Amino acid sequence: MRYTGYEQIWMFLIYSFLGWCLEVIYAAAGRKKFVNRGFLNGILCPVYGFSMVFMLVFMDSLKGNWFYLFLGCTIVGTVTELITGLALEKIFHLRLWNYSEKKFQAGGYICVTASLVWGLLGLLVVDFINPFFLMVIRKVPGLPGMVLLIVSLVILAADTVTTTAALLKIKNQNPAFQEIAEGFTQASKSLEGFIVKLVHRRVNRAFPSLKEQQAEEAEQERICRETVFAYGCSFCKVFWIFMLGAFLGDLTETVFCRFSMGRWMSRSSVVYGTFSLVWGLGVAGITILLYRYRNREDRYIFLAGTLLGGAYEYICSVFTELAFGTVFWDYSKIPFNLGGRINLLFCFFWGIAAWVWMKLLYPKVSDWIEKIPKKPGNFFTCITLIFMIINVSLSGLALNRYSERACGIAANNGVALWLDERFPDERMEQIYPSAKIRRQQKKPKQNQR
């Protein structure tokens, strides 16, 4: 089932509220008093909203299969919780939850118990709860529903802006953050003081682990970024890591197919060059998420890579099928698979790849990139970035036209004619030999009596 944007936003708001209720009840049971456990001051907990919407969109094909649906929701919820925890700590130095004292946890961000809860919640929502809310949403009259939705979003945006500005004012270390806080001050000094004081008091009471960044470390960071090309986890370094990962990933899959299938075949994601976007984005994403924790123990890196890689591969599979009507891989014949999109063996492979990358390869690659002179490095980054943007865009157009031809849709403009001439089916089948087109099937007409 495909949900409209209107329905997805409503589901996000509904499950954010229900998630906030669960957090409040859980905190009240433990502390014997009311505590607002959310990041925002209002009655919404967005991590629940995002998680449930992701589950509903990406796990819909597993509806009715309880085991695989539970497993998929467990992965989606765990990854969402991990990314949210990492982002909050990196930006605000704020820990909204900490599982460090529980068994089978990773960095205090995720643990087995919480993951199982996510799986159970997702199973209940997808199979039982959401059909009811979806029916209610669709029965609400169009204009009143849209007005109520807009009002809710405005309130959410105001709450997000004021809470974020207050927390950045509390942090008050990074010059860019300080400019935002100063702008907020000029808008309304009296209101800002009240909000900052309120948020500060609430955050300290609910989350006493809030830490402030040291001024000396910030100054050293600023100097290095001004003198060293692609210092730290900057955009330039992540981009070149993406390019390297895309190239090496394509070569790895090509060699693997040669020995496993007995023939050479293209594994590229783009029409020009040997680049696998799935690998490139995967390596770049792992680097961004695990950069700060690259010195942690091996088991944390392996576990994070297994979960993130599996979720990432599943999302890529769903996205390419929804966007282009094309299935690039199918693991249905491999044991312990999830809807044919991912399987346990390859998830473990993602975990091993994450460990090899962060522990063995990344330190050396990072040093090599940072040794590039700053001006030539910036120049070649811009040129390569422009090339990849054109390459990816053209590949998307060619794939879309390839899918249209498979469905019998004739070219009706100059661009489509050019794509048919430049990228005919024969060439597309050489570039994407494992791609399967989901052809539209016409329903047979019933004889009228």
N, C-alpha and C positions, 0 to 999 in steps of 0.2 A: 504494500500500500504506500502510495506517495502522499505526503502531507504538504499542504500549501504553506507558504511563509506565514500567513495569518494564523494558521493552526499551530505551527511550530512555536511562534512567539507566545501564544496563549499557554501552550504546554510548558514552555520554559517558566513562565510566571507561576503557574499552578504548582509545579513540582518544586520550584524554589521556595514557595511558601510552605508546602508540606514538609520539605527538608528542614526548614527553619523550625517548624513545630517539633520535629523529631529531635533536633539538637537541643532545643529548650527543655523538652521533657527529659532527655538523657542527662543534661547538666543539673536540672532540678532534682532528679533522683539521687545524684551523687553528692551534690553540695547542699541539698535541703533548702535551696532558695532560687529565685529567678535570676538567670544570667543570660544575657544576649550573646549567643555563641557565634553569630555571624560576623563576617567582615564588615558589612554595612550596618548602619544604625537602625534601618527599617526591618520589616518582618520578612525578608527574603534572604535565602542562602543560595547564591547563584551556582555553586559547584554542583548542587543537586539538580538544578534546572538544566545545566549543560549536560550533565551525565545522562539524565533521563531522555533528553532530546536525541543525544547521540545514539543511545540504545534503541530508541523507537525508529530512528532513520536507518541505522546500519544493521540492526538485528531483526528487522521485520521479516526477512526471508527465512528465519529460524522459528517463526511463531508456530506453536503447536508441538515442537520438539523440545521438551522440557530440559533434557540433559544439555544439549548443545546451546540452547538459549541461556541457561544458567551459566554455562562456561563463558559464552561470549559476553554476557552482561558483567560477569566477574572481571574480565579483562578490561572492558571499556571503563567501568567504574574505578578500577585500580589505577589505570593509566591517567584518567582525568584527575583523580585525587593526588597522584604523584606530581603531575605537571603543575597543578594549582599550588601545592605546597612549595615546590621549588620556586615558582614565580613570586609568591608572596614573600618568601624569605629573601630572594635576590633583590626585589624592588624595595620592600619595606622593612626587611629584617624582622619579619613577623611570623611567628609560628602559631597557627590557629589550633593545631593538634599535634600531639607527639606520642608515637607508639613505641618509644625507645625501651620502655619497661616490659613490653609484650614479647612473646616468643615469635620467631619467624617474621621479623620485621626488617625493613630496609631504610636506614637513615632516619627512622622515626616518622617517615612520611606515609608508609603503607605497611600493612601487616596482614597475615592470613585471615585473621578474624574479621577485620574490616572488609577485606576482599570478598569473603563469603557473604557478608551482609549485603554488599553491592549486588552480588549475583542473585540473592534472594529478592531484594527490592526490584531489580530489573525484571525478574521472572514474573513477579506479581503485577508490576505496572504494565508490561507488554501484553501479557495474556489475559489479565483480569480487570485491572483498574482503568487503563487508558481508554478502552472502548466506551466506558461510561462517560468519561470527561469529553471524549471526542464527540459523542452524541450531544452532550450539553452545549459544547462550543458551536456545533453546526445548527442547533436550534435557536441560538441567540440571533435576533434580527440584525441585519447587516449594519445599519447606521449606528444604533446604540452600542453594538459590540465593538465597532471600530472606534467610537468616541471613548468608551471605557478603556480600550486597549491603549489608545494614545495617552490618555490621562495617566494610566499606570506606568507607561514608559517614561513620561516626563518626570513623575515622582521618583522612579528608579534612577534616572539620569541625574537628577538633582542630588539624591542621596549619595550616588557614586562619586560625583564631583566634590561635594563637600567633605565626605569621608576621606577621599584620596588626598585632597588638598590639606586637610588637617593632619593626616599622617605624614605627608611630606614636610609640613611645617615642623612637626615634631622631630623628624629625622634631621632636616636642616643642615645637610652636609654637602651634597652635590650642588654645584653652582646652578645647573639647569633646573634642579628641583627648587632651589631657592628663588629663582625668577618666577616660577609658577606660584609659589607661596606669596611672593611680594605682590604679584598681580591680584591674587585673591585678597590681600590686605587692602590694596587700593580700592577694590570694589566695595568692601564693607568691613572696616576695621572692628567695629563693635560686634557684628555678627560673627566674624572670623574668630575673635577671641573667645566668644561663647562656645562656638562649635569645636575649636581646638581643645579647649578645656574639657568639654563634655566627652569628646572622643578619646582624649588622652586618659581621662579618668576611667572610662569604660574599658579601654584596651588594657590598661595596667591591671584592672581588677579581673578581667576575664582571661587575659593572656600575659602573665607576668614575665614571659621569656623574651619580650621585645628588647632588641639590642640596637645600639646606635653605632654607625660606622665611624672609625677613628679618623681624625683630620689628617694625621701624618700619612696614613695609607692612601687617602684620597689624593694628597699632593703628589706622592710618588707615582700613583696611577696616572695622573694628569701629565707629568713629565714624560713618562714612557710612551704614552699615546701620541705625544707631539713629536717624538724623535725616532720611534721605531715603526717600520711598516707592519701593518696588520698585527699590532700588539694585542696580547690577550685573546679574548674571544670576540674580536671586532668583526664587522661585516666583511672586510676584505679577506680575512683569514677563513671565515666560514664559507665564503664563496669559493675560494681555491680548494678548500677541503671538499666542497660539493663537487667541483670539477674532477678532482682526483678520485673521489669515491665513485662518481658516475663512470669514469673511464676504467678503473680497475674492476669495478663490479661487472661491467659489460664483458671484460676479458675473462673474469672468473667464471661467469655463467656460460660463456662460449666454450671454454675448455671443459667445464663440467658436462655440458651437453655432448661434446665430442666423445668423452669416455663413457658416459652413461647411455647415450642413444646411438653411438657409433657413427655420427655425422656432424659436420660443421653446420651451424645455423646462426643467423643473426639474433642477437638478444638486445639490440639497441632500442631505445624509446623514442628516438628522433630520426628524422629522415636524412640528416647530414651528420656524419661522425659516429664513432662508437661510444655512445654515452647511454647509460641506464639511469634514468631519472629516479627510479625507485631506490637504487643504491645511493645515488648522490644525495637525495633528500634525507635518506635514512642515516647516512654517516654524518651529514651536517646537523640533523636534528639530535642525534645522540651526543654529538660534541657540545651543542648548546645546552642540553639538559644535564649532562654529566660533567661538564667542564669544571665546575666548582668542586666536584666530588671525585675527581680523577685519581686522587691519592688514597681513596678509601679502600677497604679490603676487597679482595677479588670477588667474593660471593655477592657483594652488593652490586658491583658492576655487571656481573653475569645475570643476576635476577632482574635488574632494571632493563638490560638489553633484551632479555627474553620477553618481558611484558610489553615494552615499548615497541620492539620489532614486530611481535605478533599483531598488536593492535594497529600498527602503522600499515602492515601488509594487508590486513583485512580492510581498512579504510580505503587504501589505494584500489583494491579489487572492486569494492562497491562503487567508488567514484568513477572509475573508468567504464564500468558497465552502465551506470546511470547517465554519464556524460556522452559517451561514444557508442553505447550499445555493444561494446566489445569486451570479451573475457580473455585476458592475456595469460592466465594460468588457472589450472583446475587440479586440485589435490584430492578429488573425490575418491580415488583409488588408493590413496595412502592412508594407513591406519591413523586414528586419533586426529581426524581433520575436523574443521569447523565450517560446515557449508561448502566445502571444497575450496575455500578461500585461504585458509591457513591450516597448518598441521603442527603437531607437537614437535616433530623432528626438526622442522625448519625454524620453529620458535627457539629451540635450543641452539640452533645454528646462529640465530641473531644474537643470542646471549654470548656465545663464544666469540662471535665477530666483534661485539661491543668490548669484550675484555681484551682481545688482541689489539683492537684499535686504541683504546684509551690507555692501556698499560705499556704496549710495546711500540706501536707505530706513531701515535699522536705526538709524543714528546719530540721525536726526531723530525717529523714533518713540520711541526710548529717551529722548531729552530731553523729549519731550512727556509721556510716562508719569511720569517722575521729577518733573515740575512739579506733579503732582496732590498736594493735601494728604494727609498720611499717614493720618489717621483716616477721612475720607470714602473714601479709596482702599481701605483695608482693608475697610470696610463694604460697598461696592459689589462688591468682589472676592468676598466671602462670598456675597452674594445671587446674583450671576451664576454662581458656581461651583455653588451648589445647583440653580439652574435648569437648567444644562447637564447635571448628573448625572441629574436626573429626565428631561430631554429625551432623552438618549442611552439611558438604560435603557428608556424607553417605546418608543423607535424600535427597539431590539433585540427587544423583545417583539413589536412589530407585524410586524417582518420575519420573525421566526420563525413567527408565526401565519400570515402570508402564504404562507410556504413550505409549512406543513402543509396549508393549504387546497388548494394546487396538487397535493399528493400524495394528496388525498382523505381527510385525517384530520379527523374531525368534532370540534367543540368538546365537551369533557367536563367543564368546570368554569366557574365564574362569570367568571374572568378571561378565558378564551378567548372566551366569549360576548360580553363587553364589548368585546374587541378586534375581534371580527367586526362588531359594530355600529358601533364608533367608526372603525375603519380597514378598511373593505371593500376588495375588490380594485380597484374603480374609483378610490378615493382613493389607494391604494398605487401604482397605475400612473401617477397624476398626479405623485406625489412622486418615484417612482423609474421614470421612463419607459424607461430603458435597462437595467433589471435583467432578467436572465434566470434563471428558476428551473430548477435541475437536478432534473427529475422522476425519481422512482424507477421503474424499469422492472421489471416482473415477468417472470421467465424463463418461456417457454412450456413447458408440461408435455410430456414425451415419451410417446408411446404405448407402453404396456407390451405386450410380446409373450408 
